[in-house]
Amino acid sequence: MPSVELTNQQVVDLVRQLPPAGKHAALLALAGGADDRARRMQRVESRLRAIASERGHNWDEMSEAEREALIDDLLHEDR
């Protein structure tokens, strides 16, 4: 199937040309992806909080550097 490359502005302009029902459908489709991402992030963050707690840390009190170090340790545990 052929594809067309559009700029972000071209996509926005095309969506603006849709009738109200089409705009609504496009908005729901885009928002659905954002909801999925937000739910995944919540699950990941919840799991990271649990892992930090298991290792004697409080995720909410950790600095960004400490969080990154924990994640790095998790990613490279098999070293």
Beta strands, then each sheet from edge to edge (+ up, - down):
end
